[in-house]
């Protein structure tokens, strides 16, 4: 049966390995959005470095937490995979 739902063939382990080797684990906005929207990647832990703090959270939560930070006058510097774990 054909559906109109988009099919995403993201292999989270391969995706993570490529980002780690190509850019030392730093995610672009587009890559983060893709990971956050993927059913198997959305709970992947990422490290968020903001202007005044840093924290880990699930990829799906970064957009919401960015809105909270910017409402308080802060900003997100970058998002990456943590050095240990987070797979």
Buried (B, 14 or more C-beta within 10 A) or exposed (E): EEEEEEEEEBEBEEBBEEBBEEEEBBBEEEBBBBBBBBEEBBBBEBBBEBEEEEEEBBBBBBEEBBEEBEEEEBEBEEBBBEEEEBE
